[in-house]
């Protein structure tokens, strides 16, 4: 697992860890049953407190992305395709909400934002 932390990010470290693991699961890079590194090993690799990795894992577990078992570790939880689809849509919705908020702050009209989205979407095809 390759987690990259940014000290210049406004996101707390635990949230950066949580979001990167979550995205790996949603992108199907990590599959059901894959094991995650232990909280201690991840904290040691990232040179951060175990409390920080523990908080990231607890939130992932609360959201249903991973399951943890005492003495065995943490694993990617089983999820139905419908649930994964819903979670992916929610992730997109959150990203778009941030973009809409920032666009309004910058007084970018809806039509220009739509045109930009269409252009970027078509570039990816």
C-alpha positions, 0 to 999 in steps of 0.5 A, a space after each residue: 500500500 502506497 500512502 502519500 502524506 502531504 504536510 501542506 494539505 489542509 486535511 488532517 493526516 488521519 483523513 488523508 490516510 482514510 481517503 487514500 485507502 477508501 479510494 483504493 477500495 472504490 477503484 478496485 485496487 484493493 479487493 474484498 479480503 485484502 489485508 491492510 497493514 497493521 496500524 503499528 506498521 503503517 504508523 512506523 512506515 509513515 512516521 506518525 503516531 499509532 493514534 492517527 492510523 487507529 483513527 483512520 482505520 476506525 472511520 473506515 470500519 464505521 463507514 463499512 469499508 474495512 473489517 477488523 478482527 482482534 489478533 488477525 488484523 484489518 481487511 477490506 470488507 465485502 461489499 455489494 456492487 450496488 453499495 460500491 456504486 452508491 459510494 462512488 457516486 457519493 464520492 463524486 457528489 462530494 467532489 462536485 459540491 466542492 467544485 461548485 462551492 469554489 466556482 461560486 466563490 470565484 464567480 464562475 457562471 454555471 454555463 462556463 463550469 458546465 463547458 469546462 466539465 464537458 471539455 474535461 470529460 471528453 478529453 478522458 474518452 
